[in-house]
Every structure is written in C-alpha cells, then in structure tokens.
C-alpha cells in the first residue's frame, strides 16, 4: 500500500475520531465537584495513540477541542488537558510498542493518558484560566481541574483499554494497525 493511501486512511480515521470526541463530549458526561467530566476525549486519545501516533493524536485533540469550544459544548480547559494527554500517551505507546502489541505497552499508555491529562493538563489549566478566563476560574484552576480531569481520564482510558484489548483478542488490532502502515519497499 502506498504512503499516500495510508495518509488518506489516517486522515479519515482522524476525522472520525474528532467526530466521536465532539459528539461524545456533548452527550456523555457526568457532573463531579462542579465540573462536567467527559471521558470520550480520553478514550479517543488512547485510540489515536494506538492507531495513528502522537502527532495525529495531538491534532485530533486540538480539532476536537476547537470544535467543542465553537459549539459551546466545551471550555478552554479542553485544550491543555486533551492535547497534553494525547501527546503523552502517544509518545509512550510509540516508545513501548513491540510486536504483537505487548500488553505492557497498552497499560503504560493508559497510565500516560491519565497522568498527562489528569495531572499535567490540570496544572496547565491554571495559566489558560489566568490568561483567558475570570479571576475566579484562575484561582481555582489547579484544585478544581486536577481531580475532575483525573476522574474523567481514568474512565475514558479504561474504556479505551477494554476496546483495544478486545480488538487484540479478536485479532483485529494487528490487521487494523497493518492497514495504517505503508508497505516497506524492497531494493
């Protein structure tokens, strides 16, 4: 398969992931400590790490956050949380993935999403809140976002983990990943 064909497949999959993140974030959420937790973006981050890689994952997270904000179904906090989480889990999966999709790579990827979004994204919410939101939002950003971000990302990461392990058990994961990888040319 040519690299341009793979790029088109990746672009289509990325667009689908953006749509899932936007629609899921609008309809699948639960209140927790004054924040609406939405696990869909975190599930999408992990799936992007497994199927597309870190760069694509950050792009999907940015596009989904932008669209959610334009539709008024998200807040500015969507940007640091989702993009940092996507980068962290994408880099970890890329570094640890071996043949046959080692389960340890996926577990570490889930943890990286949780820490990237929950802790780093929660901490980065403070400067975003300080620059672009009210003083009240900035004053509470660190404490008010780390815990809800963590809860949301744990739920989303676990859902993604179940999906990926089910795909692996059924043999579909390797097939799907191979279809997103350009064929190696022989000299």
Secondary structure, DSSP 8 states (H G I E B T S, - for coil): --HHHHHHHHHHHHHHHHHHHHHHHHHS-EEETTEEE--HHHHHHHHHHHHT-HHHHHHHHHHHHHHHHHTTSS-THHHHHHHHHHHHHHHHHHHH--TT--HHHHHHHHHHHHHIIIIIIHHHHHHHHHHHS-HHHHHHHHHHHHHHHHHHHHHHHHHHHHHHHHHHHTTHHHHHHHHTS------
